[in-house]
Amino acid sequence: MGNAKLAIMDTLDGIKTVVAVVETGSFTAASERLGMSKALVSKYVADVEDALGVRLLNRATRRLALT
């Protein structure tokens, strides 16, 4: 697989991860749904936010909301 295909796969995984976080309302629930660690969920969300240049989620200790 070429680098471009890997980048597209990472982007798609990132978008799927953001959707899972929004649908479940938490990083923990999204990680369980997707079968990945909370750290990887957080990384994917941060990567998508960096790529878009905007913050997608407001995070608080016990709350998560779309911007």
CHARMM internal coordinates of N, CA and C (Angstrom, degrees):
IC EDIT
DIST 1 N 1 CA 1.4458
DIST 1 CA 1 C 1.5214
ANGL 1 N 1 CA 1 C 108.88
DIST 1 C 2 N 1.3098
ANGL 1 CA 1 C 2 N 117.43
DIHE 1 N 1 CA 1 C 2 N 133.61
DIST 2 N 2 CA 1.4577
ANGL 1 C 2 N 2 CA 121.03
DIHE 1 CA 1 C 2 N 2 CA -179.64
DIST 2 CA 2 C 1.5126
ANGL 2 N 2 CA 2 C 112.24
DIHE 1 C 2 N 2 CA 2 C -77.70
DIST 2 C 3 N 1.3281
ANGL 2 CA 2 C 3 N 114.89
DIHE 2 N 2 CA 2 C 3 N 168.65
DIST 3 N 3 CA 1.4645
ANGL 2 C 3 N 3 CA 120.22
DIHE 2 CA 2 C 3 N 3 CA -179.67
DIST 3 CA 3 C 1.5254
ANGL 3 N 3 CA 3 C 112.57
DIHE 2 C 3 N 3 CA 3 C -60.97
DIST 3 C 4 N 1.3531
ANGL 3 CA 3 C 4 N 116.50
DIHE 3 N 3 CA 3 C 4 N -37.26
DIST 4 N 4 CA 1.4658
ANGL 3 C 4 N 4 CA 119.87
DIHE 3 CA 3 C 4 N 4 CA 179.88
DIST 4 CA 4 C 1.5255
ANGL 4 N 4 CA 4 C 110.42
DIHE 3 C 4 N 4 CA 4 C -64.10
DIST 4 C 5 N 1.3265
ANGL 4 CA 4 C 5 N 117.06
DIHE 4 N 4 CA 4 C 5 N -41.19
DIST 5 N 5 CA 1.4634
ANGL 4 C 5 N 5 CA 120.26
DIHE 4 CA 4 C 5 N 5 CA 178.82
DIST 5 CA 5 C 1.5250
ANGL 5 N 5 CA 5 C 110.92
DIHE 4 C 5 N 5 CA 5 C -66.32
DIST 5 C 6 N 1.3223
ANGL 5 CA 5 C 6 N 117.14
DIHE 5 N 5 CA 5 C 6 N -38.24
DIST 6 N 6 CA 1.4596
ANGL 5 C 6 N 6 CA 120.27
DIHE 5 CA 5 C 6 N 6 CA 177.76
DIST 6 CA 6 C 1.5244
ANGL 6 N 6 CA 6 C 110.52
DIHE 5 C 6 N 6 CA 6 C -64.54
DIST 6 C 7 N 1.3216
ANGL 6 CA 6 C 7 N 116.79
DIHE 6 N 6 CA 6 C 7 N -40.75
DIST 7 N 7 CA 1.4616
ANGL 6 C 7 N 7 CA 120.57
DIHE 6 CA 6 C 7 N 7 CA 179.08
DIST 7 CA 7 C 1.5248
ANGL 7 N 7 CA 7 C 110.97
DIHE 6 C 7 N 7 CA 7 C -64.03
DIST 7 C 8 N 1.3278
ANGL 7 CA 7 C 8 N 116.60
DIHE 7 N 7 CA 7 C 8 N -40.22
DIST 8 N 8 CA 1.4682
ANGL 7 C 8 N 8 CA 120.69
DIHE 7 CA 7 C 8 N 8 CA 178.41
DIST 8 CA 8 C 1.5238
ANGL 8 N 8 CA 8 C 109.80
DIHE 7 C 8 N 8 CA 8 C -65.91
DIST 8 C 9 N 1.3212
ANGL 8 CA 8 C 9 N 117.43
DIHE 8 N 8 CA 8 C 9 N -41.94
DIST 9 N 9 CA 1.4672
ANGL 8 C 9 N 9 CA 121.36
DIHE 8 CA 8 C 9 N 9 CA 178.67
DIST 9 CA 9 C 1.5217
ANGL 9 N 9 CA 9 C 110.23
DIHE 8 C 9 N 9 CA 9 C -62.88
DIST 9 C 10 N 1.3391
ANGL 9 CA 9 C 10 N 117.84
DIHE 9 N 9 CA 9 C 10 N -42.95
DIST 10 N 10 CA 1.4615
ANGL 9 C 10 N 10 CA 121.37
DIHE 9 CA 9 C 10 N 10 CA 177.85
DIST 10 CA 10 C 1.5257
ANGL 10 N 10 CA 10 C 110.49
DIHE 9 C 10 N 10 CA 10 C -61.96
DIST 10 C 11 N 1.3270
ANGL 10 CA 10 C 11 N 116.29
DIHE 10 N 10 CA 10 C 11 N -41.13
DIST 11 N 11 CA 1.4607
ANGL 10 C 11 N 11 CA 120.57
DIHE 10 CA 10 C 11 N 11 CA 179.46
DIST 11 CA 11 C 1.5230
ANGL 11 N 11 CA 11 C 110.75
DIHE 10 C 11 N 11 CA 11 C -64.49
DIST 11 C 12 N 1.3152
ANGL 11 CA 11 C 12 N 116.67
DIHE 11 N 11 CA 11 C 12 N -44.92
DIST 12 N 12 CA 1.4610
ANGL 11 C 12 N 12 CA 120.24
DIHE 11 CA 11 C 12 N 12 CA 179.01
DIST 12 CA 12 C 1.5267
ANGL 12 N 12 CA 12 C 111.16
DIHE 11 C 12 N 12 CA 12 C -64.30
DIST 12 C 13 N 1.3274
ANGL 12 CA 12 C 13 N 116.68
DIHE 12 N 12 CA 12 C 13 N -41.69
DIST 13 N 13 CA 1.4664
ANGL 12 C 13 N 13 CA 120.23
DIHE 12 CA 12 C 13 N 13 CA 176.37
DIST 13 CA 13 C 1.5224
ANGL 13 N 13 CA 13 C 110.39
DIHE 12 C 13 N 13 CA 13 C -61.84
DIST 13 C 14 N 1.3192
ANGL 13 CA 13 C 14 N 116.32
DIHE 13 N 13 CA 13 C 14 N -39.25
DIST 14 N 14 CA 1.4596
ANGL 13 C 14 N 14 CA 120.80
DIHE 13 CA 13 C 14 N 14 CA 178.65
DIST 14 CA 14 C 1.5184
ANGL 14 N 14 CA 14 C 111.85
DIHE 13 C 14 N 14 CA 14 C -63.81
DIST 14 C 15 N 1.3078
ANGL 14 CA 14 C 15 N 116.24
DIHE 14 N 14 CA 14 C 15 N -44.88
DIST 15 N 15 CA 1.4628
ANGL 14 C 15 N 15 CA 120.40
DIHE 14 CA 14 C 15 N 15 CA 179.75
DIST 15 CA 15 C 1.5229
ANGL 15 N 15 CA 15 C 110.50
DIHE 14 C 15 N 15 CA 15 C -65.27
DIST 15 C 16 N 1.3275
ANGL 15 CA 15 C 16 N 117.27
DIHE 15 N 15 CA 15 C 16 N -43.77
DIST 16 N 16 CA 1.4688
ANGL 15 C 16 N 16 CA 120.41
DIHE 15 CA 15 C 16 N 16 CA 176.94
DIST 16 CA 16 C 1.5211
ANGL 16 N 16 CA 16 C 110.76
DIHE 15 C 16 N 16 CA 16 C -59.94
DIST 16 C 17 N 1.3139
ANGL 16 CA 16 C 17 N 116.26
DIHE 16 N 16 CA 16 C 17 N -36.72
DIST 17 N 17 CA 1.4562
ANGL 16 C 17 N 17 CA 120.70
DIHE 16 CA 16 C 17 N 17 CA 179.97
DIST 17 CA 17 C 1.5247
ANGL 17 N 17 CA 17 C 110.96
DIHE 16 C 17 N 17 CA 17 C -68.17
DIST 17 C 18 N 1.3207
ANGL 17 CA 17 C 18 N 117.40
DIHE 17 N 17 CA 17 C 18 N -44.33
DIST 18 N 18 CA 1.4665
ANGL 17 C 18 N 18 CA 120.86
DIHE 17 CA 17 C 18 N 18 CA 177.41
DIST 18 CA 18 C 1.5259
ANGL 18 N 18 CA 18 C 109.81
DIHE 17 C 18 N 18 CA 18 C -59.29
DIST 18 C 19 N 1.3144
ANGL 18 CA 18 C 19 N 116.99
DIHE 18 N 18 CA 18 C 19 N -44.47
DIST 19 N 19 CA 1.4712
ANGL 18 C 19 N 19 CA 120.91
DIHE 18 CA 18 C 19 N 19 CA 179.45
DIST 19 CA 19 C 1.5289
ANGL 19 N 19 CA 19 C 109.98
DIHE 18 C 19 N 19 CA 19 C -61.06
DIST 19 C 20 N 1.3203
ANGL 19 CA 19 C 20 N 117.53
DIHE 19 N 19 CA 19 C 20 N -43.40
DIST 20 N 20 CA 1.4652
ANGL 19 C 20 N 20 CA 120.56
DIHE 19 CA 19 C 20 N 20 CA 179.60
DIST 20 CA 20 C 1.5309
ANGL 20 N 20 CA 20 C 111.41
DIHE 19 C 20 N 20 CA 20 C -63.57
DIST 20 C 21 N 1.3249
ANGL 20 CA 20 C 21 N 117.42
DIHE 20 N 20 CA 20 C 21 N -39.76
DIST 21 N 21 CA 1.4640
ANGL 20 C 21 N 21 CA 121.00
DIHE 20 CA 20 C 21 N 21 CA 178.24
DIST 21 CA 21 C 1.5293
ANGL 21 N 21 CA 21 C 109.79
DIHE 20 C 21 N 21 CA 21 C -62.95
DIST 21 C 22 N 1.3237
ANGL 21 CA 21 C 22 N 117.22
DIHE 21 N 21 CA 21 C 22 N -44.48
DIST 22 N 22 CA 1.4558
ANGL 21 C 22 N 22 CA 120.93
DIHE 21 CA 21 C 22 N 22 CA -179.09
DIST 22 CA 22 C 1.5309
ANGL 22 N 22 CA 22 C 110.20
DIHE 21 C 22 N 22 CA 22 C -66.61
DIST 22 C 23 N 1.3135
ANGL 22 CA 22 C 23 N 117.26
DIHE 22 N 22 CA 22 C 23 N -45.22
DIST 23 N 23 CA 1.4655
ANGL 22 C 23 N 23 CA 120.40
DIHE 22 CA 22 C 23 N 23 CA -177.96
DIST 23 CA 23 C 1.5275
ANGL 23 N 23 CA 23 C 112.47
DIHE 22 C 23 N 23 CA 23 C -65.53
DIST 23 C 24 N 1.3231
ANGL 23 CA 23 C 24 N 117.25
DIHE 23 N 23 CA 23 C 24 N -38.86
DIST 24 N 24 CA 1.4597
ANGL 23 C 24 N 24 CA 120.29
DIHE 23 CA 23 C 24 N 24 CA -177.26
DIST 24 CA 24 C 1.5231
ANGL 24 N 24 CA 24 C 112.20
DIHE 23 C 24 N 24 CA 24 C -87.82
DIST 24 C 25 N 1.3238
ANGL 24 CA 24 C 25 N 116.87
DIHE 24 N 24 CA 24 C 25 N -22.88
DIST 25 N 25 CA 1.4468
ANGL 24 C 25 N 25 CA 120.93
DIHE 24 CA 24 C 25 N 25 CA 178.89
DIST 25 CA 25 C 1.5152
ANGL 25 N 25 CA 25 C 114.60
DIHE 24 C 25 N 25 CA 25 C 83.73
DIST 25 C 26 N 1.3437
ANGL 25 CA 25 C 26 N 117.21
DIHE 25 N 25 CA 25 C 26 N 6.91
DIST 26 N 26 CA 1.4684
ANGL 25 C 26 N 26 CA 118.86
DIHE 25 CA 25 C 26 N 26 CA 177.76
DIST 26 CA 26 C 1.5241
ANGL 26 N 26 CA 26 C 111.07
DIHE 25 C 26 N 26 CA 26 C -159.37
DIST 26 C 27 N 1.3200
ANGL 26 CA 26 C 27 N 113.94
DIHE 26 N 26 CA 26 C 27 N 155.26
DIST 27 N 27 CA 1.4634
ANGL 26 C 27 N 27 CA 120.48
DIHE 26 CA 26 C 27 N 27 CA 176.63
DIST 27 CA 27 C 1.5213
ANGL 27 N 27 CA 27 C 109.96
DIHE 26 C 27 N 27 CA 27 C -69.06
DIST 27 C 28 N 1.3272
ANGL 27 CA 27 C 28 N 117.09
DIHE 27 N 27 CA 27 C 28 N -37.12
DIST 28 N 28 CA 1.4646
ANGL 27 C 28 N 28 CA 121.24
DIHE 27 CA 27 C 28 N 28 CA -179.00
DIST 28 CA 28 C 1.5239
ANGL 28 N 28 CA 28 C 111.04
DIHE 27 C 28 N 28 CA 28 C -64.76
DIST 28 C 29 N 1.3283
ANGL 28 CA 28 C 29 N 116.61
DIHE 28 N 28 CA 28 C 29 N -49.10
DIST 29 N 29 CA 1.4636
ANGL 28 C 29 N 29 CA 120.35
DIHE 28 CA 28 C 29 N 29 CA -179.97
DIST 29 CA 29 C 1.5320
ANGL 29 N 29 CA 29 C 110.98
DIHE 28 C 29 N 29 CA 29 C -63.90
DIST 29 C 30 N 1.3289
ANGL 29 CA 29 C 30 N 116.52
DIHE 29 N 29 CA 29 C 30 N -38.64
DIST 30 N 30 CA 1.4701
ANGL 29 C 30 N 30 CA 119.99
DIHE 29 CA 29 C 30 N 30 CA 177.88
DIST 30 CA 30 C 1.5272
ANGL 30 N 30 CA 30 C 110.39
DIHE 29 C 30 N 30 CA 30 C -64.40
DIST 30 C 31 N 1.3336
ANGL 30 CA 30 C 31 N 116.91
DIHE 30 N 30 CA 30 C 31 N -40.37
DIST 31 N 31 CA 1.4638
ANGL 30 C 31 N 31 CA 119.32
DIHE 30 CA 30 C 31 N 31 CA -179.95
DIST 31 CA 31 C 1.5199
ANGL 31 N 31 CA 31 C 110.69
DIHE 30 C 31 N 31 CA 31 C -64.88
DIST 31 C 32 N 1.3259
ANGL 31 CA 31 C 32 N 117.14
DIHE 31 N 31 CA 31 C 32 N -38.21
DIST 32 N 32 CA 1.4681
ANGL 31 C 32 N 32 CA 120.76
DIHE 31 CA 31 C 32 N 32 CA 177.78
DIST 32 CA 32 C 1.5211
ANGL 32 N 32 CA 32 C 110.54
DIHE 31 C 32 N 32 CA 32 C -67.14
DIST 32 C 33 N 1.3332
ANGL 32 CA 32 C 33 N 117.13
DIHE 32 N 32 CA 32 C 33 N -42.44
DIST 33 N 33 CA 1.4647
ANGL 32 C 33 N 33 CA 121.14
DIHE 32 CA 32 C 33 N 33 CA 179.74
DIST 33 CA 33 C 1.5288
ANGL 33 N 33 CA 33 C 111.26
DIHE 32 C 33 N 33 CA 33 C -62.78
DIST 33 C 34 N 1.3334
ANGL 33 CA 33 C 34 N 115.77
DIHE 33 N 33 CA 33 C 34 N -41.25
DIST 34 N 34 CA 1.4646
ANGL 33 C 34 N 34 CA 120.45
DIHE 33 CA 33 C 34 N 34 CA -175.01
DIST 34 CA 34 C 1.5283
ANGL 34 N 34 CA 34 C 113.50
DIHE 33 C 34 N 34 CA 34 C -89.45
DIST 34 C 35 N 1.3305
ANGL 34 CA 34 C 35 N 116.56
DIHE 34 N 34 CA 34 C 35 N -10.01
DIST 35 N 35 CA 1.4606
ANGL 34 C 35 N 35 CA 119.69
DIHE 34 CA 34 C 35 N 35 CA 179.78
DIST 35 CA 35 C 1.5145
ANGL 35 N 35 CA 35 C 113.34
DIHE 34 C 35 N 35 CA 35 C 70.28
DIST 35 C 36 N 1.3317
ANGL 35 CA 35 C 36 N 116.00
DIHE 35 N 35 CA 35 C 36 N 38.24
DIST 36 N 36 CA 1.4661
ANGL 35 C 36 N 36 CA 120.44
DIHE 35 CA 35 C 36 N 36 CA 178.27
DIST 36 CA 36 C 1.5231
ANGL 36 N 36 CA 36 C 108.71
DIHE 35 C 36 N 36 CA 36 C -135.29
DIST 36 C 37 N 1.3126
ANGL 36 CA 36 C 37 N 116.07
DIHE 36 N 36 CA 36 C 37 N 167.84
DIST 37 N 37 CA 1.4603
ANGL 36 C 37 N 37 CA 120.37
DIHE 36 CA 36 C 37 N 37 CA -178.88
DIST 37 CA 37 C 1.5239
ANGL 37 N 37 CA 37 C 111.08
DIHE 36 C 37 N 37 CA 37 C -72.17
DIST 37 C 38 N 1.3327
ANGL 37 CA 37 C 38 N 115.80
DIHE 37 N 37 CA 37 C 38 N 157.30
DIST 38 N 38 CA 1.4687
ANGL 37 C 38 N 38 CA 120.26
DIHE 37 CA 37 C 38 N 38 CA 175.73
DIST 38 CA 38 C 1.5271
ANGL 38 N 38 CA 38 C 110.35
DIHE 37 C 38 N 38 CA 38 C -62.10
DIST 38 C 39 N 1.3271
ANGL 38 CA 38 C 39 N 116.44
DIHE 38 N 38 CA 38 C 39 N -35.03
DIST 39 N 39 CA 1.4711
ANGL 38 C 39 N 39 CA 120.24
DIHE 38 CA 38 C 39 N 39 CA 179.22
DIST 39 CA 39 C 1.5292
ANGL 39 N 39 CA 39 C 110.87
DIHE 38 C 39 N 39 CA 39 C -62.84
DIST 39 C 40 N 1.3311
ANGL 39 CA 39 C 40 N 117.48
DIHE 39 N 39 CA 39 C 40 N -40.30
DIST 40 N 40 CA 1.4615
ANGL 39 C 40 N 40 CA 120.31
DIHE 39 CA 39 C 40 N 40 CA 179.65
DIST 40 CA 40 C 1.5257
ANGL 40 N 40 CA 40 C 110.57
DIHE 39 C 40 N 40 CA 40 C -69.94
DIST 40 C 41 N 1.3325
ANGL 40 CA 40 C 41 N 117.41
DIHE 40 N 40 CA 40 C 41 N -38.08
DIST 41 N 41 CA 1.4660
ANGL 40 C 41 N 41 CA 120.96
DIHE 40 CA 40 C 41 N 41 CA 175.73
DIST 41 CA 41 C 1.5250
ANGL 41 N 41 CA 41 C 109.05
DIHE 40 C 41 N 41 CA 41 C -59.27
DIST 41 C 42 N 1.3125
ANGL 41 CA 41 C 42 N 116.96
DIHE 41 N 41 CA 41 C 42 N -47.23
DIST 42 N 42 CA 1.4570
ANGL 41 C 42 N 42 CA 121.71
DIHE 41 CA 41 C 42 N 42 CA 179.62
DIST 42 CA 42 C 1.5231
ANGL 42 N 42 CA 42 C 111.21
DIHE 41 C 42 N 42 CA 42 C -61.12
DIST 42 C 43 N 1.3312
ANGL 42 CA 42 C 43 N 117.20
DIHE 42 N 42 CA 42 C 43 N -41.65
DIST 43 N 43 CA 1.4639
ANGL 42 C 43 N 43 CA 121.52
DIHE 42 CA 42 C 43 N 43 CA 179.29
DIST 43 CA 43 C 1.5238
ANGL 43 N 43 CA 43 C 110.96
DIHE 42 C 43 N 43 CA 43 C -63.17
DIST 43 C 44 N 1.3220
ANGL 43 CA 43 C 44 N 116.70
DIHE 43 N 43 CA 43 C 44 N -45.60
DIST 44 N 44 CA 1.4690
ANGL 43 C 44 N 44 CA 120.08
DIHE 43 CA 43 C 44 N 44 CA -179.97
DIST 44 CA 44 C 1.5283
ANGL 44 N 44 CA 44 C 111.20
DIHE 43 C 44 N 44 CA 44 C -62.05
DIST 44 C 45 N 1.3330
ANGL 44 CA 44 C 45 N 117.04
DIHE 44 N 44 CA 44 C 45 N -43.20
DIST 45 N 45 CA 1.4611
ANGL 44 C 45 N 45 CA 119.76
DIHE 44 CA 44 C 45 N 45 CA 179.05
DIST 45 CA 45 C 1.5280
ANGL 45 N 45 CA 45 C 110.12
DIHE 44 C 45 N 45 CA 45 C -62.74
DIST 45 C 46 N 1.3104
ANGL 45 CA 45 C 46 N 116.67
DIHE 45 N 45 CA 45 C 46 N -45.19
DIST 46 N 46 CA 1.4669
ANGL 45 C 46 N 46 CA 120.62
DIHE 45 CA 45 C 46 N 46 CA 178.68
DIST 46 CA 46 C 1.5281
ANGL 46 N 46 CA 46 C 111.17
DIHE 45 C 46 N 46 CA 46 C -62.07
DIST 46 C 47 N 1.3295
ANGL 46 CA 46 C 47 N 117.63
DIHE 46 N 46 CA 46 C 47 N -40.17
DIST 47 N 47 CA 1.4647
ANGL 46 C 47 N 47 CA 121.17
DIHE 46 CA 46 C 47 N 47 CA 178.80
DIST 47 CA 47 C 1.5323
ANGL 47 N 47 CA 47 C 111.57
DIHE 46 C 47 N 47 CA 47 C -62.50
DIST 47 C 48 N 1.3287
ANGL 47 CA 47 C 48 N 116.36
DIHE 47 N 47 CA 47 C 48 N -42.67
DIST 48 N 48 CA 1.4701
ANGL 47 C 48 N 48 CA 119.73
DIHE 47 CA 47 C 48 N 48 CA 179.06
DIST 48 CA 48 C 1.5277
ANGL 48 N 48 CA 48 C 109.89
DIHE 47 C 48 N 48 CA 48 C -65.82
DIST 48 C 49 N 1.3333
ANGL 48 CA 48 C 49 N 116.82
DIHE 48 N 48 CA 48 C 49 N -43.76
DIST 49 N 49 CA 1.4616
ANGL 48 C 49 N 49 CA 119.98
DIHE 48 CA 48 C 49 N 49 CA 177.96
DIST 49 CA 49 C 1.5310
ANGL 49 N 49 CA 49 C 111.01
DIHE 48 C 49 N 49 CA 49 C -60.83
DIST 49 C 50 N 1.3217
ANGL 49 CA 49 C 50 N 117.41
DIHE 49 N 49 CA 49 C 50 N -42.35
DIST 50 N 50 CA 1.4676
ANGL 49 C 50 N 50 CA 121.24
DIHE 49 CA 49 C 50 N 50 CA 178.06
DIST 50 CA 50 C 1.5211
ANGL 50 N 50 CA 50 C 111.34
DIHE 49 C 50 N 50 CA 50 C -63.55
DIST 50 C 51 N 1.3356
ANGL 50 CA 50 C 51 N 116.61
DIHE 50 N 50 CA 50 C 51 N -43.65
DIST 51 N 51 CA 1.4662
ANGL 50 C 51 N 51 CA 120.43
DIHE 50 CA 50 C 51 N 51 CA -178.90
DIST 51 CA 51 C 1.5217
ANGL 51 N 51 CA 51 C 111.38
DIHE 50 C 51 N 51 CA 51 C -63.49
DIST 51 C 52 N 1.3381
ANGL 51 CA 51 C 52 N 116.77
DIHE 51 N 51 CA 51 C 52 N -36.40
DIST 52 N 52 CA 1.4650
ANGL 51 C 52 N 52 CA 120.88
DIHE 51 CA 51 C 52 N 52 CA -179.43
DIST 52 CA 52 C 1.5241
ANGL 52 N 52 CA 52 C 112.43
DIHE 51 C 52 N 52 CA 52 C -85.55
DIST 52 C 53 N 1.3231
ANGL 52 CA 52 C 53 N 115.38
DIHE 52 N 52 CA 52 C 53 N -19.59
DIST 53 N 53 CA 1.4527
ANGL 52 C 53 N 53 CA 119.94
DIHE 52 CA 52 C 53 N 53 CA -179.08
DIST 53 CA 53 C 1.5197
ANGL 53 N 53 CA 53 C 114.08
DIHE 52 C 53 N 53 CA 53 C 74.97
DIST 53 C 54 N 1.3230
ANGL 53 CA 53 C 54 N 116.07
DIHE 53 N 53 CA 53 C 54 N 22.03
DIST 54 N 54 CA 1.4679
ANGL 53 C 54 N 54 CA 121.40
DIHE 53 CA 53 C 54 N 54 CA 178.80
DIST 54 CA 54 C 1.5244
ANGL 54 N 54 CA 54 C 109.60
DIHE 53 C 54 N 54 CA 54 C -139.83
DIST 54 C 55 N 1.3135
ANGL 54 CA 54 C 55 N 114.66
DIHE 54 N 54 CA 54 C 55 N 155.44
DIST 55 N 55 CA 1.4584
ANGL 54 C 55 N 55 CA 119.84
DIHE 54 CA 54 C 55 N 55 CA 174.09
DIST 55 CA 55 C 1.5249
ANGL 55 N 55 CA 55 C 107.46
DIHE 54 C 55 N 55 CA 55 C -87.66
DIST 55 C 56 N 1.3192
ANGL 55 CA 55 C 56 N 117.43
DIHE 55 N 55 CA 55 C 56 N 126.46
DIST 56 N 56 CA 1.4595
ANGL 55 C 56 N 56 CA 121.74
DIHE 55 CA 55 C 56 N 56 CA -177.87
DIST 56 CA 56 C 1.5227
ANGL 56 N 56 CA 56 C 112.48
DIHE 55 C 56 N 56 CA 56 C -93.73
DIST 56 C 57 N 1.3317
ANGL 56 CA 56 C 57 N 115.70
DIHE 56 N 56 CA 56 C 57 N -28.77
DIST 57 N 57 CA 1.4622
ANGL 56 C 57 N 57 CA 120.28
DIHE 56 CA 56 C 57 N 57 CA -174.46
DIST 57 CA 57 C 1.5222
ANGL 57 N 57 CA 57 C 110.62
DIHE 56 C 57 N 57 CA 57 C -128.43
DIST 57 C 58 N 1.3133
ANGL 57 CA 57 C 58 N 115.63
DIHE 57 N 57 CA 57 C 58 N 136.61
DIST 58 N 58 CA 1.4589
ANGL 57 C 58 N 58 CA 121.22
DIHE 57 CA 57 C 58 N 58 CA 169.01
DIST 58 CA 58 C 1.5188
ANGL 58 N 58 CA 58 C 106.24
DIHE 57 C 58 N 58 CA 58 C -92.32
DIST 58 C 59 N 1.3190
ANGL 58 CA 58 C 59 N 115.83
DIHE 58 N 58 CA 58 C 59 N 123.85
DIST 59 N 59 CA 1.4532
ANGL 58 C 59 N 59 CA 120.31
DIHE 58 CA 58 C 59 N 59 CA -176.26
DIST 59 CA 59 C 1.5200
ANGL 59 N 59 CA 59 C 109.58
DIHE 58 C 59 N 59 CA 59 C -111.07
DIST 59 C 60 N 1.3189
ANGL 59 CA 59 C 60 N 115.45
DIHE 59 N 59 CA 59 C 60 N 135.22
DIST 60 N 60 CA 1.4556
ANGL 59 C 60 N 60 CA 122.25
DIHE 59 CA 59 C 60 N 60 CA 171.25
DIST 60 CA 60 C 1.5202
ANGL 60 N 60 CA 60 C 106.48
DIHE 59 C 60 N 60 CA 60 C -133.08
DIST 60 C 61 N 1.2990
ANGL 60 CA 60 C 61 N 117.52
DIHE 60 N 60 CA 60 C 61 N 171.40
DIST 61 N 61 CA 1.4594
ANGL 60 C 61 N 61 CA 120.69
DIHE 60 CA 60 C 61 N 61 CA -175.62
DIST 61 CA 61 C 1.5224
ANGL 61 N 61 CA 61 C 112.20
DIHE 60 C 61 N 61 CA 61 C -53.28
DIST 61 C 62 N 1.2974
ANGL 61 CA 61 C 62 N 116.77
DIHE 61 N 61 CA 61 C 62 N -46.98
DIST 62 N 62 CA 1.4635
ANGL 61 C 62 N 62 CA 120.15
DIHE 61 CA 61 C 62 N 62 CA -176.93
DIST 62 CA 62 C 1.5174
ANGL 62 N 62 CA 62 C 114.09
DIHE 61 C 62 N 62 CA 62 C -117.25
DIST 62 C 63 N 1.3337
ANGL 62 CA 62 C 63 N 117.13
DIHE 62 N 62 CA 62 C 63 N 11.26
DIST 63 N 63 CA 1.4495
ANGL 62 C 63 N 63 CA 119.46
DIHE 62 CA 62 C 63 N 63 CA -174.95
DIST 63 CA 63 C 1.5266
ANGL 63 N 63 CA 63 C 111.68
DIHE 62 C 63 N 63 CA 63 C -141.23
DIST 63 C 64 N 1.3073
ANGL 63 CA 63 C 64 N 114.53
DIHE 63 N 63 CA 63 C 64 N 149.28
DIST 64 N 64 CA 1.4502
ANGL 63 C 64 N 64 CA 122.25
DIHE 63 CA 63 C 64 N 64 CA 179.49
DIST 64 CA 64 C 1.5218
ANGL 64 N 64 CA 64 C 106.86
DIHE 63 C 64 N 64 CA 64 C -138.58
DIST 64 C 65 N 1.3256
ANGL 64 CA 64 C 65 N 117.70
DIHE 64 N 64 CA 64 C 65 N 131.95
DIST 65 N 65 CA 1.4729
ANGL 64 C 65 N 65 CA 120.18
DIHE 64 CA 64 C 65 N 65 CA -179.72
DIST 65 CA 65 C 1.5237
ANGL 65 N 65 CA 65 C 109.22
DIHE 64 C 65 N 65 CA 65 C -144.88
DIST 65 C 66 N 1.3244
ANGL 65 CA 65 C 66 N 114.84
DIHE 65 N 65 CA 65 C 66 N 146.92
DIST 66 N 66 CA 1.4648
ANGL 65 C 66 N 66 CA 120.13
DIHE 65 CA 65 C 66 N 66 CA 173.91
DIST 66 CA 66 C 1.5172
ANGL 66 N 66 CA 66 C 108.83
DIHE 65 C 66 N 66 CA 66 C -68.87
DIST 66 C 67 N 1.3343
ANGL 66 CA 66 C 67 N 115.40
DIHE 66 N 66 CA 66 C 67 N 147.08
DIST 67 N 67 CA 1.4680
ANGL 66 C 67 N 67 CA 119.00
DIHE 66 CA 66 C 67 N 67 CA 176.99
DIST 67 CA 67 C 1.5102
ANGL 67 N 67 CA 67 C 110.05
DIHE 66 C 67 N 67 CA 67 C -78.32
END
COOR INIT
IC SEED 1 N 1 CA 1 C
IC BUILD
